[in-house]
Every structure is written in structure tokens, then in C-alpha cells.
Amino acid sequence: MKSKNRAIDIALHIATGLVIITSIVLWIFILTSDQRFSGLNQSTDTDTTHVKNSKSIKDAYLPTEVFGYRNNQLYQLYDSDKNLPLVFSKEFNNAKIERIKPIFITKKDYQKFLANKAYLQLTYPDQITFGIFSSNVSKYKNSEFNRIFIAQKDGKFKLYAGNDLNHRIYEVSLKNGNFDKLLKYAQKSESKTAVSLIRLSEGYEVSYKNDLTVNVYSYLISNPSDSYFVSRLLGTSGVSSKTAGNVTTYTAGLYNHLEVPKSNSKDYHNYTYINYQKSSIPNPNTRLSDSVTYVHKLGLVEQDLRFFDAEGSSVVYTNYIEGYPVFIKTQGPQIQIRYSTDNITIKFNSTNLQIPVPFDGRTVKIPKTSTVIKTLQAKGIAKSDIQRMTIGFELVRDSAHDSLVDLTPTYYIKIYNHWLSLSEWQNANLAKYRTSTTSSAKGLNVTREE
């Protein structure tokens, strides 16, 4: 144990030194290279909303999984060096959507698309809209999809967008569409895992055919102060505060509230911001695009924050590390934005993953998906109640170092609109979650076991 703590201390000192050196180098680079940064936020899109947010939207809405067939077997593909979703995003953004044509097909026909070995498939964690990517799709800006199919035939690229929920397929015609690099890198990806697709209540999910061994990662973290979020969300003048129980509520005027837990409470680092305004709930495309603005407003480290889930009037974001989403105990995904007719409520955790600690060799064995489903059924959860499931990292704080966390892999499953780990569902009071789902407004819930 002493040797482990000593190794961690050494790693912390090395990482801290690297941060200082990197900061100095970047500071000098910025001072001497202003021209390099002057055009980062420029956009050629003529739509003013997209000019303002085009870079942030495209960064937040990246595919999270890539699949391809080899020798009649479907594989989940991953390449940490090439970053296949980012390669797709760059090539897709270099093209222009000329036409979107809906194709009305049956569930059986949709499944043929899924089984077509000619296509590389990229998936988003939940349904998104065409309007996020282009202002040239006004008729279909609110049309939703979560799966991309790409193939090359006779030197031409074919691209389709699919919606797992309603089995709708859209043929997407592109000008200057070229996915040479994506297909090349996918064919030579460093990692491939044999999988199949199973149908759950919210779409088709990856099913791992064998047990997996997944690395445990460690990160240095930071948590901005309460005053940091008060300043960003409420401003610096005219702010009042009131403490009741373990929560301090900061208020700016009548319409902006920030609820901050005391440092000794179990919900420490979990904040709630409420902006009271009477309005209609925006359409799907507006919810998805505008929610990115609130993510920026929070001021969290955004490099790895991605769209994760949308349920009813809620939009959820979380960090992705090595292709897997990160979940925080007592919070779940990192940011949940919920729209209603009289307010916007944002629940978020303030933890910033800053610097990866060198991998120390620890791994966790993850059971195959069929074993997980049987475990849930033994608990009394029917397969029809399982909405989504994924392997994710559980953020576990190091008891000896406040600034260090472990990311421990496990299954996370969405049931009754709640995301909980497999162990949490095994120990959960199911009646509590069923009741909270039926009695709450439509959207994701964050009720946790006490």
C-alpha cells in the first residue's frame, strides 16, 4: 500500500510539473502567435445561429461508436490515434448537404440495413437532428436520426441516416462528400471487438458476445469554487444568498437561482441552476442546439464533453474517455438541462477531468451483455423495461488524494428513465424508481438510492 501511494505521489508531482511547463509554453505561444487564434471561431455558414455556435455544436455532437463487418462478423472499431468519429466529423463538415430524402421502410428492411456488410456504421448515443449540421435543411431540421451508414461503390460515397426508434431511413445527398480517410482508418483500426446488435425499448444497442477486459484510468481533477459558478451564472453584482439545511441558494433578481450544497454534504459538487422564464418548450432541434450554449456558460472543461441522452424535454451531456461515457456517483451524467414552460433547470457536477495519470496496469473484467440482462431479470427487471445500456466509467474519488479520481469500468443501464450502474440496479428499491418515473414530468430523472 505504501509503495502504491508513493507511486501515486510521484505521478502527481510529475503531472504537476508537466502542467506548469505546458502552461508556460502555451502562454509564450499565444503571445507570439495572435494571428493563429484570430480565426478559430469564424464560420462560413450564413445562418447567424450557426455562425455563433457552429464549432461548439459540431464538437458536442460527435458519433460515439463505430461498427464495421469483417468476414461476416460485426465489430466495434476503435482507434485512439486516428479517432474515427472525429475523422468522420471533419469529412462530413467539409461536404454540403444538398438533399435529404426520407425512405419509408419496414422494421424488417431497417434490420437489413443493419446487417448490410457493405456499410460502415457510426452511432450517436441518442437521436439528434439534421438542423444541428446545416441550415440548408429547413424542411427536415427537426427530423431525428441516431445512426449513419456509409459505403463506397463505383468510386462514389453513399450516406444514409437511420432512426432506430421508428425505423426511418434518410438518403443524404452530399456535395463534395469524401470519406476516404474514414473508411481507410476504419479498415486498419487498432482495436476491434466482436459484437451483435440487440433491440431494446429505445433502439438497437451493442451486445458484447464475450467478456471484456477494460482498463482502469486515473485522472487529476479540479473543482471550481462556488464563487466561480455564481459569477458565471448570476453575475457579479446584486447577488443575494440564503442558507437552508445543507443548501445555499444564490439569487440574482427574480429569475436566476443557483443552489449550492455545503462542502460536508453527500451532494457536494452537485449544483442546480434555475432560470425562471415563461415560454413554450422549444422544438427538438432548438433544444439540442441551444443547450450547447448553456454547457459553455457553465465554464467546465469542454474538450471531452459530448451529447449523451435526450428524453422528452431534457438534454444530457457527459465526458467520454477512450470511447466510453463517464458517470458520477449521486449525479449520473455530468450535465442535465431540462426545459419546461416556466423555467430551464440545469443540474451539473463541477468535476473537471484535467490530466490523465500514466496507466498503472489495472483492469476490470466486464461480463458479456447476455449475462447482464439475466442479472437484471433475476432482480425483477423485464427486458422490455431496459431502455438503453452501455459500458461506462464510474468516477471514484481517491480517499488519500482529493485531486485524484479513478475511472472504473462497469455497465450502466437506463431503466425507468434513470441511469444507474449494474450494481446499483441490483441493490435498488425498484418500486421507488417506478413511482418516481410515473409521477414526474417527462424527462430524465436523477433520483438515487440513499
N, C-alpha and C positions, 0 to 999 in steps of 0.2 A: 504493500500500500504506500509506503514511504517513497519507494522508487517511482511508483506511478505519479504521486504528487510532485516529486522532483522533476519528472519529465514534463508534466503539465506546466510547472513554473518556468522551466527553460523555454518551452514553446511559447508561453505568454510573453516572456522577455524578448524573444526573437521576433515575434509578431509585432510587438510594440515598436521595436527598433525599425522594422520594415515600414510601419505606418509613418513614422517620423521622416524617414528618408524619402518615401514616396510623396509625402505632403510637400517637402521642400522642393523636390524635382518638379512636381506639378505647379507649384507656386511660381517657380522660375519660368517654366514653360508658358504659363498663362501671361506673365508679364511681358515676355518677349515675343509672343505669338498671337496677339489680339485678333489678327485677321483670320486666323484658323477657326475662331469661335464665333465670328460675327454672323455666319450664315447657318448656324445649326438649326434654328427654328423656322427657317424660311420654307415655304411650300409653294408649289406651282398650282395647287388646287384652287379653283376660282371660288369655291364655296367658302364664305368667311368663317363659318364654324369650323370647317376642316382646316383652314389656314391656321387657326388658333391652336387646334388640338391634334393635328394630323400625326405628328411624331408620337405623342403620348398614347393616342388611341391604338396606333399600329403596334406599339411596344406592348401594350397591355393585352391585346387580343392576338396572341400568337397561338398556333396549334401546340398541343402539349404531348401528343403521341403520334408516332409514325409506324405504319404497318405495310408489309410487302410480302408477296408469295415467293417462295423459292422451293423448287422440287415439290410442288403441290402442298406445301405446308405454309401456313400463315405465321409470320414472325413479327414481333415487336422490335423495331430497329432503333438503335441509339448510337450516337457518336458524339462524345464530349468535345472533340476537337472541331468537327465540322458544324455542329449544332444545326441539325436538319430543319427544325421549324424556322430558325432564323434565315437559313438559305432560301426556304420557300417564301418567306415574307418579303425578302429583298427582290426575288424574281417576280413575285406576284405584283408587288408595288411598282415594278418597272414596266408592267403592262397596263393596259387600259381596258376596262370592261366596256365592250361595245353593245352587248345584248345579253339579256337573261331570258331564257325560255323555260317555263315550267313544263315538266313532263309528268303526267298523271299516270302512275303505275300502281300495281297491286303490291301487297306486302311480299308476295312470293317473288315478284320481279325485283323488288328492292333487295331481297336477300341474294338474288343472282348477281346484283352489282357488288354486294359484299364479298361474294365468292369468286368474282372475276379475277383471275390471276394476272391479267394484263395491267391492273391498276395498282398504283401506289396510293395508299390511303393516309390522310392526315386528319386527326380529330381534335376538336375543341372540347373542353370539359363539359360544356353545355351549349344550348342553342344561342347563336349570335345572329346579327342581321347584315344584309348586304350594304345598308346605308353607312356602316362603320368604315367601309373601304372606299366608297366612291359616292360623289354627288350626282353621278350620271345614271342613277338607278332609281329615280324618284318613284316609279310605279311599284318597285319591289324593295324599297328601303326598309320596310318592316317585315319582309319575308325572312324566315328564320332557317338556319341550317347549322349543322354541327360536324359535318364530315365532308372532306374534299377527296375526290377521285381524280387521279392524273395518270394519263398514259400517253405514249408517243407511237404514232402509226404513220408510216409513209412520210416520215420527216415532219409531221405536224403533231402538235400537242392537243390533246382533248382534256377538258376540265369540266367536271360536274360537281355540284354541291348537293349534299343529301341531308335530309332531316330524319333522324332515327325515330322521332315521335310519330309523325304522320306518314312516313314512307314516301315523302315527296322528293323528287329529283329535279334539279335545275341545271339545264345546259348553259354554261357560261362561255360566251364567245369573247376572246381577248384580242386586242391589237398589240402586236409585238410580244406575245406570250412566249416565253422561252424558259424551260425548266431543265435544261441540260445538266447544270451542276447538281441540282437536287437529285435527279434520277441517278446520276453517276455516283454521288456520295452515298446515296441510299444503298446502291448495289454493293458498295465496298464498306459499309458501316462496320465499326469495330465491334459492336455488340448486337446479337440477335437472340431473342428468347421465343421459343415455340409457344404459341397461344392459339386460342379459338375465340369466337365471339358468342356471348350468351345474351338473350333478351331479358332485360329487367323492365320495371314499370316505366322508367324514363328513357329507355333506349337500349342500345347494344353496348355492352361493356366487355372489356378484355377478360378472358378467363385463362389463368395460367395452368398449363397442363401438368406441370411438375412443381415440386417445392423449389423455392428460390433462396439464394444466399445474397443478402443485401448488406452493404457496408453501413457502419455507424459513423456519422461525421460529427465533428465538433467545430463550433464557431465562437469567436469572440463577439460579444454583443454590446449594444448601448441602449439605454432607455432615456430619451429626452425628459427634461424636468416638466413638472406640471405647468410652470410659467411659460414654457415653450409653446405648449398647445393652447393655453389661454391666449397668448399673443397672436398665434396664427389663426385661431378660430373666432376669437371675440374682439381682438384689437388690444390696444394699449391704454385706452382711456375710457372712463365711465363704466368700469367693470366692478361689480359688487360680488360678495361671496356669502354663503350661508352653509353651516355645517349641521347635518342631522345624522346621527348614528355614525356609520363608517364612511359616509359620503359627503364631500364638499361640493356644492353647486355654485358655479360661477355664472353670472348673468350679465349680459350687455343689452340694455334696453328690455323690451318685452318679448323679443323674438329669438334670441340666441342664448342657449344654455349649454354648459359643459359640466358633466358630472364626473368627479374625480374621486376614486376610492382612496382611503387612508393607506399609508405605507405598510401598516401592520394587518391589513385585511387580506383575505384569500383571493380577492379580485384585484389586487394591486397590479397596476399596469393595464387594466381593462377600463377604457373610458367610454362615455356615451355623450355624443354631441347632438343637440336637437335644435333645428331651425324651424320655428313655427311660421308657417305661411299657408294661406288658404289657396288651394289650386287643385286642378284635376290631376290625377295620376298620369304622368306622361306615357306616350306610346313606347313600345319596346326599343326601338332604335334610339329615341331620345334618352331613355333610362340608361342604356348601355354607354352612349357617348358622353352624356353629361356626368355620369358617375365618375369618370376618369378625372374630371375637374376637382371633385371632392377628394379623390385619392391624392392628387397633387397638393391640395390645400392642407392636408394633414402634415405634410413635410416629412414623411417616413422615407427611408431609403427605398428607391423605386426600381432599382436595377432588375431584381428578380420577381417583383410583384406582377401577378398575372390574374386575368379574369378567371374565376373558378366555378361560379354557380349563379344561376338566376332562377328564382322561384316566385311566381306571382309578381309582386311589386318590389322584390328585393334583388340587389346585385351584390355579389360577393367576390372579394379578391384575396389572394394569399400568395406567399412566396413559393417558388418552385426551385428545388435544389436537385441537380442530377436527374431532372425529368420527373421528380415526384413532388406533390404538394406538401406543405408544412402546416401542421396543426398545433395549436397552443392549448394546453390544458386550461379548463374553465372558460375558454374563448372559442375554440374551434378554429376556423379560418380567420385570418388576421383582420379583415375589414368587411363589415356588412353594412350596406347602405339600403335603407328601406324607405320607400316613398308612400305617403298617404295623402288624403285630401286636405289635411291641415298641418302637416309637418314633414320634414325629412329627418330621419333618425340615423345616425352613424354610430355603430358600435365597433370599437377598434382596440387592438393591443399595441402598445408603444414599443415593442421589442424590435430593434434593428439588427439583422444579421450582418455583421460587418466584415470580419476576416476569418477565412477558413483556417483551422489549425491542421497541421500536417496529419494525414491519415495514420492511425496507430495500429491498424490491422484488425480492429474489432468488427465482427459481422453478426448478423441475426438471421436465423433460418425462418423463412416465411412459408406457410403451408400453401399448397395449391388451392385454387379457388373453390373446387368442389368440396374440399374439407371445411372451408369457412362457411359455406352455405349449409352444410349438415350441422355445423356447430350452432348456427343461428336457429335452425329448425328445431334443434334439441332444446333451445331456450323458449320455444313457443312462437318464433317469428316465421311466418309463412314466406315462401319465396316471392309471392305476389306483393308482399309488403316492402320488399327491398327495392328502393328506387335507384340507387347507384352504389358502386363500390370501387375502391381504388387502394393501391398501396400508397401510403403516405408516411411522412416523418413526424413523429411526435416530439415536440420540443421539450426536453427535460433539463432543468437547471442543475448545475453542478453545486452540491452542497458546500464545497470548500472554496469555490471561486464565484463571486457574484456576477462576474463579467464573462462567464463561460457557460455554454449550453451544449448538450448532446442532441443530435437528431437521430432518434431511434426508429427504425422502420417497423411498420405494422400495417394491418388492414384498417382502413376507415370506411364505414358504411353509412349511407344515408337512408334512414328509416323514419317514417312519420315526420318528414321534413327536418330531421335532426342528423347532424354528422357526429358520430361517436366512433371511438376505436372498437375493435373486436372485443377486447377485454371489458370495456365499459358497457357494451351491449350485453355481455354475458352476466354482468353484475347489476344490470339496470332494473328498476321498477317499471316494467313495460306499461302498466296502467297509467302511470304518471305521464309518460310521453304520448300515449294515445289520447289522453284527456287534453293535454296542452295543445295538441295538433288540432283537435276538433273545436276547441274553444277560442283559439287565437285567430287573428286576421291572417289571410293567406300570405305566406312568405316563410322564409327560413326562421327557425327558432334556435335559441342558444341555451335553453334550459339544460342544466347539468345536474348530475347526482350530487347530493350534499356529501 
